[in-house]
Amino acid sequence: MSTLLLLTSALQPSVEVLPGLSLLGHQVKILPAEGSALLEAPDSDLLLVDGRQELAGARDLCRLIRTTGTDVPVLLIVTEGGLSVVSHDWGMDDVVLHTCGPAELEARIKLAISRLSAARDAADPDAHVIRSGEVVVDEATYTAKIHGRPLDLTFKEFELLKYLAQHPGRVFSRQQLLQEVWGYDYFGGTRTVDVHVRRLRAKLGVENETLIGTVRNVGYRFVLPTKEKDSAMADSARVSERSSQDA
């Protein structure tokens, strides 16, 4: 699930601006399609600019976004008529018709975000390595290790471990994991998640199987190792102490 920021001047919910978006599981935040709105815009993985009615204004907004120095992908929403006049120098990364289906929209969102990730990885060789305690996941080589021991994982087991390790402590429902790991077009049941979690725990070993925690009636989470928890709590305590002294 990604965080999307929709910039629109229409007094409508996102489902009216881009109907296909309502069928996807992304978190959508809406702000006015104005340059001033960008000053306090929350962090997001992708920007959607509504150009259905005010195409010239949307063009100027896309160009303005690029002048801010942000590398967040920008998708411009247009009608079929607007599609014929869009130009590459407008500053957006891609164009999407407001009538596009959820499958196409999801593909365009993922492609735009993945291109940004690839560019960032090229700039930072270690950006593709995820470390959570003694678990190390390398997205570039599709390998995973625990305590230095390589794990013999299937593709989906690797993707499941990677996704959970990227969000330590966060609880995901089985349905969320199906969408994020198996994909939007997967029609299997949530039992698939349970089976893969069981296999993943077996490969982690008895001493490490608790890294994949079960939250009853909710789903699963990656459990932070005790040392990491203690370190995080100590850092928080030091910040609080300094704040008290400053006060």
C-alpha positions in Angstrom: 0.0 0.0 0.0 1.4 3.4 -1.0 0.5 6.9 0.1 -0.8 9.0 -2.8 -1.4 12.7 -2.8 -4.2 13.9 -5.0 -4.1 17.6 -6.1 -7.5 18.7 -7.3 -9.6 21.8 -7.4 -12.8 19.8 -7.7 -15.0 19.6 -4.6 -15.3 15.8 -5.1 -14.0 12.7 -3.4 -11.2 10.9 -5.1 -13.7 8.2 -6.4 -15.2 10.9 -8.6 -11.9 12.2 -9.9 -10.4 8.8 -10.6 -13.0 6.0 -10.1 -10.4 3.2 -10.5 -8.6 4.5 -7.5 -11.4 3.5 -5.1 -10.8 -0.2 -5.9 -7.2 -0.1 -4.9 -5.9 -0.2 -1.4 -3.7 2.9 -1.4 -4.0 5.6 1.2 -5.2 8.8 -0.6 -4.9 12.3 0.7 -6.5 15.3 -1.1 -5.2 18.9 -1.3 -6.1 21.8 -3.5 -4.4 22.0 -6.8 -2.4 25.1 -5.8 1.3 25.7 -5.4 0.8 26.9 -1.9 -0.6 23.6 -0.9 2.7 22.0 -1.6 4.4 23.9 1.2 2.7 21.8 3.9 2.0 18.7 1.8 2.5 15.5 3.8 5.1 12.9 2.6 3.8 10.7 -0.2 5.0 8.1 -2.6 3.3 9.6 -5.7 1.5 12.8 -6.7 -1.7 12.8 -8.8 -2.6 16.1 -10.5 -6.2 16.5 -11.7 -6.1 18.0 -15.2 -9.6 17.0 -16.3 -11.1 20.6 -16.3 -8.2 23.0 -15.9 -5.5 21.5 -18.1 -3.4 24.7 -18.3 -3.4 25.0 -14.6 -2.5 21.4 -14.1 0.4 21.9 -16.6 1.7 24.8 -14.6 1.4 22.9 -11.3 3.3 19.9 -12.7 6.1 22.3 -13.8 6.0 24.0 -10.4 6.4 20.7 -8.6 9.5 20.0 -10.5 11.0 23.3 -9.5 10.7 22.3 -5.8 13.4 19.7 -6.3 11.2 16.8 -5.3 11.7 13.5 -7.1 8.3 12.0 -6.2 6.6 10.7 -9.3 3.8 12.8 -10.8 0.9 11.3 -12.7 -1.3 13.7 -14.6 -5.0 12.9 -14.8 -6.6 13.9 -18.1 -9.7 13.4 -20.3 -9.3 11.9 -23.9 -9.4 15.4 -25.3 -6.6 16.6 -23.0 -4.5 13.6 -23.9 -4.0 15.0 -27.4 -2.3 18.2 -26.2 -0.1 16.8 -23.4 3.6 17.4 -23.9 6.7 15.8 -22.4 8.0 19.2 -21.2 5.1 19.6 -18.7 7.2 17.8 -16.0 4.9 14.9 -15.2 6.2 11.3 -15.2 3.1 9.7 -16.8 -0.4 10.5 -18.0 -3.5 8.5 -17.0 -7.1 8.8 -18.4 -9.6 9.5 -15.7 -11.7 6.6 -17.0 -8.8 4.0 -16.8 -9.5 0.8 -15.0 -8.0 -0.3 -11.6 -5.6 -2.8 -13.2 -4.1 -0.2 -15.5 -3.9 2.5 -12.8 -2.2 0.1 -10.4 0.4 -0.8 -13.1 1.1 2.8 -13.8 1.4 3.7 -10.1 3.8 0.7 -9.4 5.9 1.5 -12.5 6.3 5.2 -11.5 7.3 4.3 -8.0 9.6 1.5 -9.0 11.4 3.8 -11.4 12.1 6.2 -8.6 13.3 3.4 -6.4 15.7 2.2 -9.1 17.1 5.7 -9.5 17.6 6.0 -5.7 19.3 2.6 -5.6 21.7 3.6 -8.3 22.7 6.6 -6.2 23.0 4.6 -3.1 24.4 1.0 -3.5 23.1 -0.1 -0.1 19.6 1.3 -0.6 18.4 -2.1 -1.8 19.5 -3.9 1.4 17.0 -4.2 4.2 18.3 -4.9 7.7 16.0 -5.8 10.7 18.0 -7.1 13.5 19.9 -10.2 12.3 17.7 -10.5 9.2 19.3 -9.1 6.0 17.3 -8.9 2.8 19.0 -7.9 -0.5 16.4 -6.8 -3.1 19.0 -6.7 -5.9 20.1 -10.3 -5.6 16.9 -11.7 -4.2 18.8 -13.2 -1.2 18.1 -13.3 2.5 20.2 -14.2 5.5 19.7 -14.5 9.2 22.7 -14.5 11.5 24.7 -14.7 8.3 23.0 -18.0 7.3 21.5 -17.9 3.8 17.8 -18.7 3.6 16.6 -21.0 0.8 13.3 -19.2 0.0 10.8 -19.4 -2.8 10.0 -16.1 -4.6 6.8 -15.5 -2.7 8.5 -16.4 0.6 11.2 -13.9 -0.2 8.7 -11.2 -1.1 6.7 -11.9 2.1 9.8 -11.7 4.4 11.0 -8.6 2.6 7.6 -6.8 2.9 7.3 -7.6 6.6 10.9 -6.7 7.4 10.4 -3.3 5.6 7.7 -2.5 8.2 8.9 -3.9 11.5 6.2 -3.8 14.2 3.4 -2.9 11.8 0.5 -5.3 11.7 -0.9 -6.4 8.3 -4.1 -8.3 7.7 -4.0 -11.3 5.5 -6.0 -9.4 2.8 -3.4 -6.6 2.9 -0.5 -9.1 2.5 -2.3 -10.8 -0.4 -2.6 -7.4 -2.2 0.9 -6.2 -1.5 2.8 -9.5 -2.0 0.7 -11.5 -4.4 -0.7 -8.6 -6.3 -4.0 -6.9 -7.2 -5.0 -9.6 -9.7 -4.5 -12.6 -7.3 -7.8 -14.4 -6.6 -6.7 -17.0 -4.1 -7.9 -17.1 -0.5 -6.2 -15.7 2.5 -5.2 -19.3 3.5 -2.3 -18.8 1.1 -0.8 -16.3 3.5 -1.0 -18.7 6.4 0.7 -21.4 4.4 3.6 -19.2 3.4 4.0 -17.8 6.9 4.3 -21.4 8.2 6.9 -22.3 5.6 8.8 -19.1 6.2 8.9 -19.7 10.0 10.2 -23.2 9.4 13.1 -21.9 7.2 13.9 -19.2 9.8 14.4 -22.0 12.3 12.9 -22.7 15.7 15.1 -20.1 17.4 13.9 -17.4 15.0 10.4 -18.3 14.0 8.9 -15.8 16.5 10.3 -13.0 14.2 7.0 -13.4 12.3 4.5 -12.7 15.0 0.8 -13.5 14.9 -1.8 -10.9 16.0 -4.9 -12.9 16.8 -7.9 -12.1 14.6 -5.9 -9.5 12.7 -2.8 -10.8 10.8 1.0 -10.8 11.0 3.9 -8.5 11.8 7.7 -8.6 11.8 8.7 -8.6 15.5 11.6 -6.3 16.3 14.5 -8.1 18.1 14.7 -7.2 21.8 18.0 -5.4 21.3 16.5 -3.1 18.7 13.5 -2.4 20.9 15.8 -1.6 23.8 17.9 0.7 21.6 14.9 2.5 20.3 13.5 3.0 23.8 16.8 4.3 25.0 17.0 6.8 22.2 13.5 8.0 22.9 14.3 8.4 26.6 17.4 10.4 25.8 15.4 12.7 23.6 12.8 13.2 26.3 15.5 13.9 28.9 17.1 16.6 26.7 13.8 18.2 26.0 13.1 18.4 29.7 16.5 20.0 30.4 16.0 22.5 27.6 12.6 23.4 29.1 
